Amino acid sequence: MMPNIRRGDQMGGLMVYLAGGGRSNEHEEQHLVAGDAAIMAQHGYSMLDRNTALLIAKSLDAPRRAFGTEITRMARESDPATGAMTTKRVGADVWHCSLSLRAEEGALSDEKWGVIAQDFVDRMGFTEASGKAACRWVAVRHGVSTNGNDHVHLAVSLVREDGTKASTHNDFTRAQEACRDLEREHGLEQLESRGLGLGERGVKPAERERAARTGASEIDSHTLERTVRAAATASVDEGEFVRRLRRGGALIRPRYAAGRDDVVAGYSVALRSAGGTQPVWFGGGRLARDLTLPRLREGWPDSPQTAQGAVDEWRATAKNPRQYRPVAPGREESTPAPEMWKQYSDEIGQLRKQLRDVPVTDRATWAHVARETAGAFAAWSQRVEVTPGPLAQTSRDLARSAHLRAHESQPKPVQLGSASNAAMILMQAASGGTGTMAEAIMLRQLGRVSVAILDMHSAVGDARRAEQITATLRTQFAAVTDRLPAVPSKSAQSDSRTRSVEVPDVMRRATEGLAAPGTGSPVPTTLNPSRRKTPATPRERDGHGRE
């Protein structure tokens, strides 16, 4: 069960929206399932219309109007005329949260949602259960979303019955914790990835609305995440990372440490805007947990020379964000030699073998592997996909396994292999010539590392992430193989009399079983790999050995 929180100051507008048809006319049978006792006694479970919604809003807002209590917050907004971002104080006495289930979980009854809603607001401290005066609230249900998710909306007035203000400090984290408890108590599907700290950054409604307004194929933050991920994985140091980002079409600016102009502590990126509008900037941590500058630096060498080179490039891009010229152009300016394909594919193969010795409980190391594998697919997508396709989706799905909390992160082990060179060649190789068959071979190696990540999640009990990666391998990964041209099979390479066959057939045989956890994976089979007692993968439990 996922919470989605918003704050505002228009209780009437919120209730009218909840009682209305929705943005896509998806709302139906709008009614209350729980709420403040007085409101429920008056309006019960009958269908909501606009007039009833406004009456409920007036009742919810009564304590604020009676005591004159104002709750505000600072917010950044875009000026409609100039597009410039400004900061101003806005009202924030309305707390709106939706609780939703995955479409696969089906639907709950009104009674069940009513109990869950009551338990949730109790845990959030909005009722008498907090030991303070209660807030007025209601829970509205109006059918499933456009994606098929059963859900309920909670509208809460943050002014209590005695005129005091309810606290929303750390409310998103507290809401997630409450949802975890409610999942267990009410027999709902538990999202293991959230419990393991692998949560993904949320998407703000304004981002989706902006994408729809401009006709973009995806929201800006997703495009930038893939661009940053590709550039970071393909780069051998921080200076190259800055140069690659600019070559990828992104604007980038440094955030210096307080009082310094030679120490970069973070960065922001934006897409080039059209029509003279101001670009919308995103910090690296806003894109994904593993894309903050400290996290990225864990994968790069640290020396006085590379540090100075990075500072020089940061300064250059800060002076003129739109007309940046690299200080020291590097390998990103040239096309890799054809023979590098085999070398870099072999490197991924070596990485896959090394994963046999990485315990499944070593989350930091597995996060590095997931980040680089996702980065290789992102780099490939940057070169060949005009609009986001299966490569982009594969990258995004694998990247979720790299989303750790900052305190859980560790530097990448020095001896661990890398997909950095693979990402580099996938990003900047010539579009024709010898790259086609080599791409098929590299795809096979990347696919098997992806299976290792899948098996790691299965071994630690993260069934949701394992299921997501399995679906990716069955759909997105297969779509990539179907787009590759003809290459000879192994028998054709050893016997010139054998005709070549189509890559989809070759790749399906080469990657046969990738959609099932445990097949061809080098992941240790127990949480303590040195003392193997019980097989940890479905394939081995069925009596099959490893390759």
N, C-alpha and C positions, 0 to 999 in steps of 0.2 A: 504494500500500500504506500503510495507516494503522496507527500504533502506539497502543495504549491501555494505560497503565501504572497499576498499583495496588501498594500496599505493605501488608504485614501481618506477623503473627507466627504464623500457624497453617498450617504447611506441610501437615499432615495434612488439615485442612479443605479447603484448596485442591485437593489431589490427589483427595480423595473427590468433590468437586464436578466436577472435570474428568473423572473416570471415571464419574460418574453420568449420569442422564438429562437434566439441565438443568432450568431453571425451567419450560419448556414441553414437556418431553420431546423436545427437538429433537436431543439428542446421540445418535449412533449410531456403532457400530464404533470406540469409543474406543481409541486405541493410540498408542504412542510413534513419532515419526518421527526423532528425534535426541536427543542428550543426552550426559551424562557417560559416558565409555567403559565404566567398570565397571558402571554401571546398564544400559546398552544390552546389554552382554555377557550379563547375567543375565536381563533381561526382554524384550529384543529388540523385535520388532514385533507381538507377540501382543496379543490383546484385553485391555483393562484391566477388572478388577473391583474391588470395594471393598478386598478383602484385598491385592491386588497394589498398589493405589494407596497403601495405608498402609505397605507394605514400602518402596516407592519414597520416600515421604515420610521414613521413618526414615533411609534411606540419605542423602538430601539433607541432612538435619538433623544428621548425625553430627558434622561438624567443630564446629558450634556447641556441641553437648552435650559433646564431648570437651574443648574449651578453655574452656568456660564464657563465651564471648564474648556480650555482650548489645548489641544495636543498638536504639535507641529514637528516637522523634521526638515532637514536641509536636503534638497534634491537638485540634480542637474537636469536642465531641460533645454531643448533646442528652440531657438528663436525662429518662428515660422517665416519671418521676412528674410533674415540673413543666413539662417542655418547655424549660427554661432551657438556654442554651448554656454549657458549661464547657470549660476547657482542661486537658488532662492529658497525661502522658507515656505513650506506648503502645509496644509492641514493633513493630519494623520490620525484621526480618531476612529477610523473604520478599519477593522482587521478582517480580511477576507482570505479564506483558505479552502482549497478544494482537496479532498481525499479521494484518490482514484485507485482502481484495481487494474491489473493487466487484462486485456481483452480475453486472454485465454482462461482467466479465472471465472468467467461467467458473471452472473449478477446475484446480488444479495437481496433479501426482502427488506421492506421498509422498516420492519421491527428491528432487524439486525443492524441496519444503518443507524437507526435511532439510538440503539445502545452504544454503538461505536462512537457516534458523534458526542453523546453525553460523556463517555469515558475520556474522549480526547480533550474536550474543553475543561474537564476536571483536572487532567494532568497538566494542561497549559496554564492553570491558575486563574481561570476566568469565572469560576463559580464559587459558591460558599465553601467548597472543599478546600480552598486555599486558606481559609480562616479569615478572609476579608469579605467586604461587601461584594455581591455578585455583579457581573456584567450582564447586560441583556444580549441575547443571541438567538439565532435560529439556524436550522440546518435545512437546506432546500435540495430536493431531488427532482431532476427533470430528464430522466432517461440517460442513455449512453452518449458518449462524445462521438465526433465524426470518425474517430479511430476505433470505436467499439468498446471504449473503457467505461465500465460502470463506475459512477462517482457521486459524491455529495458535496455541496457547497456550504460552508459555514460563514455567516456574517455576524461579527461581534462588535459591539460598541465598546471602545476602550475606556469610556467613562463609567465608573462603577455607580451603583445605586446611591452611594453617599457622596458622589461628586469627586472622588479621588481617581487618580489615573492608574490603569492597569499597566504592568510592565511588559514590554515586548523584547527585553534584552535577550539576545541569543536565541530568538524565537525559532529560527529555522532549525538549528541543531536540536533544540528541545522538541520540536515537532517530529523530527526524524526519530529521536529516541522513543517518543510516545508511540509512533507508528510501529516500531520494532516490537514494543511490549504488546500492543494491540494485535499484531499479527500472531504472536504466540498464544495469547489468551483467547482469541476468537477463531483459531484454526485457519487463518489465512496463509497464503503463500508467503514464506519468508524470503526476503531479498538478501541472499548471502553476501553479494558483492557490497551492499551497503554496510553490512556488519563487518566486512573485512577491510573497510576503508577504501574501496575502489570506486567511490561515487564519481559521477561525471558532473561537470559544471552545468547548471541549468540554463535554459534559454529564456530570455525575457520576451514578453509579448511584443514589445516595441520592435525587437529585432525581426520577428516574423512579419510584422506589419510593414516594416520598411522594405523587406525583401519582396513582399507581394506588391507593394506600391511601385517599386522600380522594375518589376519583372525579373528579378534575379532568380537563378536556379536553386540557390541555397542562401542561408543567412550569412552575413559578413564574417561572423566569428568562426564559422565552420570552414569557410574558404581560407581564412587567415591561419587557423589551426593547422590545416594541411600544409600550407606554404611554409610556416615556421618549422613544422615537424620535418618536412623534407629537407629544408636548408640545414637544420641542426644535425640531422643524421648524416648528410652528405659532406659535412665540413670536418676538417681535421683540427681546427682551432676556432677561437672566437672571432678573429678578424675575417676569416673566410665565411663564417656564418653571416656576418653583417653584409658582406659583398653578395652572397648568394640570395639573401632576402631581397636586396635591391634589384638583382637580376630577375627575380621572380615576380617583380611588379609591385611589391609592397613598400609602403613608407615605413620607416623605422626611426625611432628617436630614443636616445639613452635617458636613464634617470640616474643622475649622479648622486653619490653619497653627500650627506649634509656638509656644506662648506668646502666641497672639493670639485675640481673639474678634471681630475685625472683618475678617479675611481668610479667606475660604473656599477651601480647596485641593482639595476633592473632596466627594463625597456618597455616600450609600447609600440604597437604596429597598427597600421590602417591601410585600407585599400585606397587607391587613387580615386578621387571623387570626380564626377562630371558636372558640367554646368556651373562651375564656380562655387558649389556648395562645400562646406567645411567637412573634412574627413572625420570619420568616427573612429576614435582610438581605443584600442584594447590592450591592457597589460598582459604580459605573457601568462601570468597566473590566472587571469580571467579566461583565457582560451582553454587551458587544461592545467591540472596540478603539476604535471611533469614538464611543463614548458616555461617555468620560471627560470630566470638566469642562473641562480644558484644550482638548480637541478641540471640544467644544460651543461654547466661547467664541470659537473661530475664526470662527464664523458670526454672531456678535452684535456690535453696536457697542460700543466701549469709551470710556466717558466718566465723569467724576466723578459725574454724576447717576444714570446707569444702575447704576454700581457701588454707590452708596449705597442705591439702591432694592432691589438684589439682597440686600445685607447685611441690610436691614430684614426682607425676607421670609424669609431663612434663619433669622434670630433668632426670628421668630415661630413658625416650624414646629419649631424646636429646643426652644422653651419648652414647647410642648404638642403633641406629634406627632399625637394623636388628635382634638384639638379646635382645630385651627388656624383662625384667622381672618385673611384677607388684610389686609395693612397698607394697600395702595393698589390696590384692584380696578381692572382695566383692561378691555380690549376683549373678554376672554374671557367677560364677564358678559352680552354682548348678542348678538343674532342679526344676522348680516351682511345688508345690503340686497341685494335680488335682482339689481340691476344690477351688483353686484360679481362675479358669476359670469363674465360676459364679460370684464371687465377682468383678472381673475386667470387665465383661460384664455389670454388674449392674452399675458400675462407668460410663461407656460410656452412659448408659441409663439416668443416672442422669445429665450428661453433656448435653445431648440432651434436657432434660426438662429445664435446665437453659438457653438454647439459646432462649427460648420464651421471656426473659427479656433483651436480648442484642439487642439494636437498629441496624438496618441494616447499619446505617451510622458510627458505631463504627468499622472502618476498622482495627484498631490495634488488637482488641479482636478477630475479625473474622479471621485475619491472624494467630493468635495463634492456633485457632481451626483447620484451614486448615493445618497448619504445623504439628500438632500432629496427625491428621487423616492420612495425607500423610505418616507420620513417621511410623504409625502402619502398613500400607500396605507395606511400605519398609522393615520393620522388618520381616514381614511374608514372603515377597519375598526372603529375605536373607536366611531364613531357608529352604524353600521348592523348590525354582526355580533354577535349575542348570543354565539355560540361562534366560535372562529377558523375562517374560511372562505377563499375564494380571495383576498380583499383582503389578509388577514393573511399568507397564504403568498406572495403576490406581493411584499409588503413585505420579508419575510424573505429571499427569494431575491435581490432587488436589493441588499439591505443588505450582502451578502457582498462586493460590489464596493467598499465603503467601508472595509473592514477593513485599514488600513495600520498598519505599525509607527510608533511615536511619532516617531522621527527622520525618517520620510519625509513627515510631515504638514507642510502649509504653510497660512497663513491663506487664506481664500477671496478670490479676486480681487474687488476692489471693483466693477468694471464688469460682473461676471458676473451674469446674471439669477438669479431665485430661485423656488423652489416653495413658499416659506414661506407666502405669502398663500393659495395653493391649499390647502395643508394646513389653514390656519386655517378656511377656509370649508367644507371637506369635513368638518371635525371638529364645527363648531357651527352649521351651517346648519339651518334649519327642516326637518323631515322630510318635509313635503309642499309643495304650491304649485308655484313655478316652478323648483325645484331639479332636477327629473327630466331634462328635456331638456338643461339646463345641465351636469348630471353626465355625460351621454353625450358632450358636446363636450369636457369636461375630460378624460374618460377617453381620448379620441382623442389629445389632446395629450400626456398622460402616457405613453401607449403608444408614441408616436413617440420620446419621450426615452428610453424603455426600449430601443428598438431601437438608438438611438445608443450606449448603453452596451454593448449586445451587439456592435455592430460594432467598438467600441474593443477589446474583448477578442479578437475575431477578428484584428484588425490587428496586435496585439502577440503573437499566437501562443498565447493562452490559450484553447485549444480547449475545455477542460473547462468553464470559466465560460460561454463562448458557448453551449455545449450546454445547460447548466442554464437559462440565461435563455431560450433558444429553447423549451425544454419548458414553462417558465412561461407564455410568451406563447401557446403552443398550448393549454394546459389552463386554468390559473388565470385568465388574462386573458379567455379566451373565456367562462368561467363567469360573469364579471362582466357582460359584455355581454348575456348571456341573461337576467339578472335585471332589466334596465332596462325601463321601460314604453315605450309607443308615443310616437314623436316624428315630426314631418314630415321628409321628405327635403329636400335643397336645392331640387329642382324644386318641391316642394310649397310651400316658403317663398316662391318667386317667382311661383307660379301658384296662386291660391286655388281653382281648379277641380280641382286634383290632391288626391286623398285622402292622408292620412298613412299611413305604413307602419310596420311593427314595428321597434323599435330594433335587435334582433338583426340584421335584414337591413341596416339602415343602417350599423351599426357594422362588420359584416363587410366591407361594401364600402369603408367609410372606412378600415379598418385592414387591408385585404387585403394579404397578404404580410408582415405584421409578424413572422411566425414564421420568416422567412428572413433571415439576415444580409445586410446591404447594401441592403435594400429601404426606400426612403424615409428612409434615415439620412443625417444631415449630417456624419458623421465623415469627416475627411480620409482619402484613400485610400492614403497612404504615411506612413512614419514621419517623413518630412520633407515636410510638405504644400506647402511653397513650391517644391519641385522634383519635381513629379509625373511619374513615369516608368512605374511598374507599378501597375495597379489592384490594390487590396488586398482587395476584397470579392468573394465568389463571384458575385454578380449581375453585377458589371462584367466579371469574367473571362469570363462567358458572353455578353458582347456587349451588355448592357443598360446604358442610361445612368441617371443619377440623375434624380429628379423635378424 
